[in-house]
């Protein structure tokens, strides 16, 4: 939800008022899907572990239970792949929206004649990149 993040634009003259610029974009859906699927995967694996350890005889005697377990595991694997791809796309969109050159282009102050704007340091996205790889 980048649209909720304000940042102040620099003032060029002493008599100008400080203005607030808001980022553009809402890329929260892929991240929420990724986290929700992770929570559900954890809860399912804990339930399956209890089933395997506590009710082992029920699991071995019932022929439908292992097949159902297999089908649910395949579904989780497929949705995990989809969620990782969605989070990767969402992260690349966040990077594009917060790129210093994009932010400078959005500032009206930097578009004036004779004004030279430059970005400071480039934001570090290493940990965010690692979250997609996991």
C-alpha positions in Angstrom: 0.0 0.0 0.0 2.5 2.5 -1.2 -0.2 5.2 -1.5 -0.2 5.5 2.3 3.5 6.4 2.4 4.1 10.2 2.3 7.5 11.9 1.9 8.3 15.5 1.8 9.6 17.2 -1.3 12.6 19.5 -0.8 12.1 23.2 -1.0 14.0 25.1 -3.7 13.3 28.6 -2.4 12.8 30.1 1.0 9.3 31.4 0.3 8.0 28.1 -1.1 5.9 25.8 1.0 7.0 22.2 1.8 4.9 19.8 -0.2 4.1 16.2 0.5 4.3 13.6 -2.3 2.6 10.2 -2.0 3.9 7.1 -3.7 1.7 5.4 -6.3 0.5 1.7 -6.2 -0.9 -1.0 -4.0 1.1 -4.1 -4.2 -0.1 -5.7 -1.0 -2.2 -8.5 -2.5 0.7 -10.7 -3.6 2.4 -10.3 -0.3 -0.7 -11.1 1.6 -1.4 -14.2 -0.5 2.2 -15.3 0.0 2.0 -14.9 3.8 -1.5 -16.4 4.1 -0.4 -19.5 2.1 2.6 -19.8 4.3 0.5 -19.8 7.5 -2.0 -22.3 6.1 0.9 -24.5 5.0 2.4 -24.4 8.5 -1.0 -25.2 10.1 -1.6 -28.1 7.7 1.9 -29.6 8.2 1.4 -29.4 12.0 -2.0 -31.2 11.6 -0.4 -33.8 9.3 2.4 -34.4 11.8 -0.1 -35.0 14.6 -2.0 -37.4 12.3 1.2 -39.2 11.4 2.5 -39.6 14.9 -0.6 -39.9 17.1 -3.0 -41.7 14.7 -0.6 -43.8 12.7 -2.9 -46.8 12.7 -5.8 -44.8 11.4 -3.5 -43.5 8.6 -2.3 -46.9 7.6 -5.7 -48.7 7.7 -7.7 -46.1 5.8 -6.8 -46.1 2.1 -8.5 -42.7 1.3 -6.6 -40.8 3.9 -3.1 -41.1 2.3 -4.5 -40.2 -1.1 -6.3 -37.2 0.3 -3.1 -36.2 2.1 -1.2 -36.5 -1.2 -3.8 -34.4 -3.1 -3.8 -31.6 -0.5 0.1 -31.6 -0.5 0.1 -31.3 -4.3 -2.4 -28.4 -4.1 -0.2 -26.6 -1.5 2.9 -27.1 -3.7 1.1 -25.6 -6.7 -0.2 -22.7 -4.8 3.2 -22.1 -3.2 4.7 -21.8 -6.7 1.9 -19.4 -7.7 2.4 -17.4 -4.5 6.2 -17.2 -5.0 5.7 -16.0 -8.5 3.1 -13.4 -7.4 5.3 -12.1 -4.6 8.3 -11.9 -7.1 6.1 -9.8 -9.5 4.9 -7.6 -6.6 8.4 -7.0 -5.4 9.6 -6.0 -8.8 6.6 -3.6 -9.0 7.5 -2.1 -5.6 11.1 -1.7 -6.8 10.0 0.1 -9.9 7.7 2.4 -8.0 10.4 3.3 -5.4 13.3 3.6 -7.8 15.0 7.0 -7.2 14.8 8.0 -10.8 11.0 7.4 -10.8 10.6 9.4 -7.6 12.6 12.3 -9.0 10.6 12.3 -12.2 7.4 12.6 -10.1 8.6 15.7 -8.3 7.5 18.9 -9.9 10.3 20.7 -8.2 12.9 18.7 -10.1 11.2 19.5 -13.5 11.8 23.2 -13.3 14.4 24.7 -15.6 17.8 25.1 -14.2 17.2 22.6 -11.4 19.3 19.5 -11.0 18.0 16.7 -8.8 20.0 13.6 -8.0 19.3 10.6 -5.8 21.3 9.8 -2.8 22.0 6.2 -2.1 20.1 3.5 -3.8 17.9 1.5 -1.4 19.1 -1.9 -0.5 16.7 -4.7 -1.6 18.8 -7.7 -0.7 16.6 -9.1 2.0 13.5 -8.5 -0.1 15.1 -10.5 -2.9 16.0 -13.3 -0.6 12.3 -13.5 0.5 11.4 -14.3 -3.0 14.0 -17.0 -3.4 12.9 -18.8 -0.3 
